[in-house]
Amino acid sequence: MSLAAGKQVAHSRATVVRYLLIAVLVLKLIGIVSAWAQHGMLVGVQNGAELTTEQASANDGRERLIAMLAGLFFLGTAIAWLMWQHRAYANLQLIGSRDTEHTPGWSVGYWFIPLVNLFRPYQITAEIYRRSELLNGRDPIGGLSGPPLVGAWWAVYIVWGASIRFYTVMGKDSHTLETMLSTTNIELTSHVIGVVAAILAIQVIRSIDRFQQAFPVTEPVVTG
């Protein structure tokens, strides 16, 4: 694929990812409102308020719907992100030194290897960011420090993933009012962290896309 075509494909995929991230962000904000409402309901019950079956059912249904939609949009965003990342990484091999630390395929594959996926995706994203910023013109790239934006995004993303797992485990054992309140507090925290993670992810992909769209494309000279 030519660099011009690669830039266009990467830009189209980056746009899709940004819109999906915005959808995830909106769902997280809705989740915060919903979890806060649940928290208020539980505190009310704790203080002696009566909770009807209809109120409990409506709350549970709302929470399940938000969780289902969030899961679907996260899955779609993850697939779109990996498709964009593969193209953006491949574009590095079309500009400057054309060197990369890994291959486009492995830039995606590392996400699926346990333990390795705790650090390698960050390194891949940092490499895409730095090489794109420098038009892949400095070698070795490994000597550069990681971009603060990418580091912040990855740290928040890891914490967010941990909070989701903690919330899931806690939710399975929430059978008393106290444990349900604790689980709701964890849910609220997870949603807030998710909002920050989505905002940082949008900034990461926007920055990399901007760098790559600035890649110069030398048109072939046609002689008669």
Legacy VTK file of the C-alpha trace (Angstrom):
# vtk DataFile Version 3.0
C-alpha trace
ASCII
DATASET POLYDATA
POINTS 224 float
0.000 0.000 0.000
1.224 3.498 -0.804
1.804 6.038 1.934
-1.015 8.238 0.642
-3.451 5.331 0.767
-2.135 4.239 4.156
-2.675 7.702 5.588
-6.237 7.791 4.311
-7.100 4.368 5.701
-5.544 5.199 9.069
-7.420 8.496 9.230
-10.752 6.826 8.442
-10.175 4.172 11.094
-9.034 6.766 13.639
-12.249 8.707 13.045
-14.343 5.600 13.708
-12.421 4.892 16.916
-12.882 8.463 18.137
-16.638 8.321 17.617
-16.848 4.981 19.400
-14.763 6.333 22.275
-17.125 9.278 22.536
-20.027 6.810 22.748
-18.201 4.897 25.501
-17.568 8.192 27.280
-21.263 9.135 27.131
-22.270 5.707 28.435
-19.812 6.082 31.306
-21.362 9.434 32.218
-24.810 7.844 32.104
-23.420 5.039 34.246
-22.261 7.557 36.831
-25.755 9.046 37.030
-27.325 5.594 37.274
-24.895 4.360 39.933
-25.384 7.549 41.929
-29.155 7.020 41.798
-28.659 3.452 43.007
-26.398 4.704 45.777
-29.072 7.173 46.885
-31.695 4.439 46.829
-29.570 2.137 48.987
-28.749 4.893 51.452
-32.471 5.628 51.688
-33.201 2.017 52.502
-30.401 2.062 55.051
-32.076 5.051 56.699
-35.413 3.316 56.854
-37.067 4.269 53.540
-39.356 1.714 51.923
-38.228 0.162 48.650
-40.949 -1.206 46.394
-40.514 -4.155 44.060
-41.159 -1.858 41.082
-38.382 0.532 42.148
-35.906 -2.292 42.657
-36.791 -3.869 39.304
-36.499 -0.546 37.480
-33.097 0.096 39.038
-31.781 -3.371 38.212
-33.100 -3.190 34.659
-31.483 0.194 34.094
-28.148 -0.994 35.463
-28.210 -4.152 33.322
-29.029 -2.180 30.170
-26.201 0.280 30.750
-23.767 -2.563 31.445
-24.830 -4.419 28.299
-24.503 -1.341 26.074
-21.163 -0.440 27.631
-19.881 -3.944 26.966
-21.005 -3.897 23.337
-19.498 -0.486 22.662
-16.261 -1.452 24.399
-15.972 -4.553 22.217
-16.629 -2.526 19.078
-14.123 0.100 20.149
-11.473 -2.517 20.901
-11.853 -4.079 17.436
-11.775 -0.667 15.737
-8.736 0.368 17.803
-6.775 -2.737 16.778
-7.652 -2.199 13.109
-6.484 1.409 13.334
-3.335 0.476 15.248
-2.368 -2.156 12.667
-2.627 0.402 9.854
-0.919 3.201 11.798
1.981 0.900 12.696
2.277 -0.296 9.105
2.438 3.340 7.950
5.707 3.724 9.853
7.277 1.284 7.410
6.399 3.664 4.575
8.095 6.798 5.936
11.556 7.949 7.029
13.878 5.152 8.102
11.032 2.653 7.599
12.237 0.911 10.762
9.979 -0.416 13.519
10.658 -2.406 16.664
7.988 -4.985 15.805
5.676 -5.937 12.956
2.156 -4.607 12.328
0.753 -8.070 13.044
2.513 -8.377 16.378
1.521 -4.838 17.300
-1.991 -6.304 17.507
-1.072 -9.799 18.663
0.632 -8.626 21.855
-2.738 -7.465 23.204
-3.804 -11.122 23.506
-0.775 -12.531 25.341
-1.309 -12.670 29.130
1.142 -10.582 31.199
2.810 -9.299 28.039
-0.370 -7.326 27.369
0.276 -5.388 30.567
3.196 -3.494 29.042
3.777 -4.284 25.355
0.696 -2.450 24.004
1.915 0.666 25.814
5.347 0.284 24.199
3.747 -0.205 20.781
1.534 2.866 21.179
4.466 4.925 22.450
6.515 3.833 19.444
3.750 4.772 17.011
3.446 8.151 18.720
7.182 8.963 18.743
7.999 7.628 15.291
4.975 9.384 13.810
5.907 12.629 15.558
9.468 12.439 14.165
8.445 11.175 10.701
10.254 7.956 11.636
13.490 9.811 11.044
15.415 9.087 14.229
16.987 5.742 14.974
17.039 4.105 17.403
13.659 5.254 18.656
14.181 3.132 21.758
16.443 5.825 23.151
13.535 8.270 23.447
11.459 8.671 26.555
7.832 7.577 26.430
5.277 10.286 25.645
3.639 11.521 28.891
0.207 11.440 27.239
0.568 7.779 26.282
1.941 6.924 29.725
-0.978 8.634 31.455
-3.509 6.909 29.192
-2.004 3.479 29.785
-1.764 3.906 33.565
-5.409 4.991 33.804
-6.476 2.203 31.426
-4.770 -0.443 33.608
-6.361 0.972 36.766
-9.738 1.039 35.012
-9.412 -2.617 34.013
-8.504 -3.547 37.589
-11.483 -1.613 38.960
-13.854 -3.432 36.601
-12.540 -6.811 37.722
-12.823 -5.795 41.369
-16.378 -4.571 40.814
-17.319 -7.819 39.056
-15.968 -9.954 41.902
-17.624 -7.788 44.547
-20.934 -7.833 42.677
-21.148 -11.619 42.839
-20.977 -11.557 46.635
-23.237 -8.539 47.262
-26.114 -9.978 49.260
-26.404 -7.471 52.099
-27.161 -3.780 52.106
-23.633 -2.918 53.227
-21.939 -4.968 50.500
-24.309 -3.594 47.863
-23.385 -0.065 48.926
-19.688 -0.918 48.747
-20.139 -2.456 45.300
-22.019 0.629 44.105
-19.183 2.848 45.340
-16.706 0.732 43.388
-18.966 0.971 40.337
-19.042 4.764 40.637
-15.259 4.883 40.929
-14.864 2.586 37.932
-17.123 4.775 35.790
-15.171 7.909 36.725
-11.858 6.217 35.894
-13.415 5.022 32.628
-14.336 8.586 31.699
-10.722 9.693 32.212
-9.413 6.690 30.260
-11.734 7.441 27.318
-10.741 11.122 27.236
-7.033 10.255 27.263
-7.526 7.566 24.591
-9.239 10.113 22.343
-6.292 12.475 22.780
-3.768 9.709 22.040
-5.414 8.629 18.810
-6.063 12.237 17.754
-2.385 13.138 18.259
-1.047 10.115 16.370
-3.517 10.670 13.538
-2.484 14.321 13.303
1.198 13.343 13.123
0.570 10.753 10.416
-1.641 13.029 8.337
1.345 15.405 8.237
3.535 12.725 6.637
4.839 14.198 3.348
3.871 12.266 0.266
6.233 12.574 -2.660
4.352 12.166 -5.896
6.177 10.274 -8.672
7.628 12.415 -11.419
6.165 11.480 -14.785
8.486 12.152 -17.700
7.473 12.290 -21.292
LINES 1 225
224 0 1 2 3 4 5 6 7 8 9 10 11 12 13 14 15 16 17 18 19 20 21 22 23 24 25 26 27 28 29 30 31 32 33 34 35 36 37 38 39 40 41 42 43 44 45 46 47 48 49 50 51 52 53 54 55 56 57 58 59 60 61 62 63 64 65 66 67 68 69 70 71 72 73 74 75 76 77 78 79 80 81 82 83 84 85 86 87 88 89 90 91 92 93 94 95 96 97 98 99 100 101 102 103 104 105 106 107 108 109 110 111 112 113 114 115 116 117 118 119 120 121 122 123 124 125 126 127 128 129 130 131 132 133 134 135 136 137 138 139 140 141 142 143 144 145 146 147 148 149 150 151 152 153 154 155 156 157 158 159 160 161 162 163 164 165 166 167 168 169 170 171 172 173 174 175 176 177 178 179 180 181 182 183 184 185 186 187 188 189 190 191 192 193 194 195 196 197 198 199 200 201 202 203 204 205 206 207 208 209 210 211 212 213 214 215 216 217 218 219 220 221 222 223
